[in-house]
Amino acid sequence: MLDDTHGNDELPRRTRMALLRAGLIQRIRLLRKFSRTYTGYSIACAIVWAVILTTLWIRAGDTTWHTFTVFFGGWAIGWLSASIGRVVYPPPKSRRPAA
């Protein structure tokens, strides 16, 4: 739609800033939706592990790669057991006295 208005010309600075601001606000709302939740933690961990393992796969030797994949496997088993525990066991009851 913006291409129809401006053709091949560069968008005006105010328009570009407004589009950036709108996109940033949308990303912040999405992050707030998942921040401080187990889902947000899981997504962040998956992204970090993907970056670490990809970097090691490209740059590291076989022994370093093996060490980190074993370490990741241990972390993944721990994360899986914690996830199962969160589903199976209910959260603790509040200790606040009833008003």
C-alpha positions in Angstrom: 0.0 0.0 0.0 2.8 2.4 0.8 4.5 1.5 -2.5 1.4 2.7 -4.3 1.5 6.0 -2.6 5.3 6.7 -2.9 6.3 4.6 -5.8 10.0 3.9 -5.8 10.8 7.0 -3.8 12.1 6.6 -0.2 9.4 7.0 2.5 9.5 10.3 4.4 11.4 10.2 7.7 8.2 10.7 9.8 6.5 7.8 8.1 9.5 5.5 8.6 9.8 6.4 12.2 6.0 5.9 12.7 6.3 2.4 11.2 9.3 1.6 13.4 7.5 2.8 16.5 4.4 0.8 15.7 6.4 -2.4 15.1 8.4 -1.8 18.3 5.2 -1.3 20.3 3.8 -4.5 18.9 6.9 -6.4 19.8 6.9 -5.0 23.3 3.3 -6.1 23.8 4.2 -9.6 22.6 7.1 -9.8 25.0 5.0 -8.6 27.9 2.5 -11.3 27.2 5.1 -14.0 27.6 7.5 -12.3 30.1 7.5 -13.8 33.6 5.9 -17.0 32.4 7.2 -20.5 32.0 6.4 -20.3 28.3 8.5 -17.1 27.9 11.3 -18.8 29.8 11.1 -21.8 27.6 11.1 -19.8 24.3 14.1 -17.7 25.5 16.0 -20.8 26.5 15.3 -22.4 23.1 16.6 -19.3 21.3 19.7 -19.1 23.4 20.5 -22.8 23.0 19.9 -22.6 19.2 22.4 -19.8 19.0 25.0 -21.6 21.1 24.7 -24.9 19.3 24.7 -23.3 15.9 27.8 -21.3 16.7 29.5 -24.3 18.1 28.5 -26.5 15.2 30.1 -24.0 12.8 33.2 -23.1 14.7 34.1 -25.7 17.4 35.9 -29.0 17.1 34.4 -32.4 17.6 35.3 -32.7 21.3 33.9 -29.3 22.2 30.7 -30.0 20.1 30.3 -33.4 21.9 30.7 -31.8 25.3 28.1 -29.1 24.7 25.6 -31.5 23.2 25.9 -33.8 26.3 25.5 -30.7 28.5 22.5 -29.6 26.4 21.0 -33.1 26.7 21.2 -32.9 30.5 19.6 -29.5 30.5 16.8 -30.7 28.2 16.1 -33.6 30.5 15.9 -31.3 33.4 13.6 -28.9 31.6 11.4 -31.8 30.5 11.0 -33.1 34.0 10.3 -29.6 35.3 7.6 -29.2 32.6 6.0 -32.5 33.5 6.1 -31.5 37.2 4.3 -28.2 36.4 1.6 -30.1 34.6 1.1 -33.0 37.0 1.3 -31.1 40.4 -0.9 -28.2 41.2 0.6 -24.9 42.3 1.0 -24.3 46.0 -1.9 -22.7 47.9 -1.6 -19.1 49.0 -0.5 -18.7 52.6 -2.3 -15.4 53.0 -5.1 -15.5 55.6 -8.6 -15.2 54.2 -10.0 -11.7 54.7 
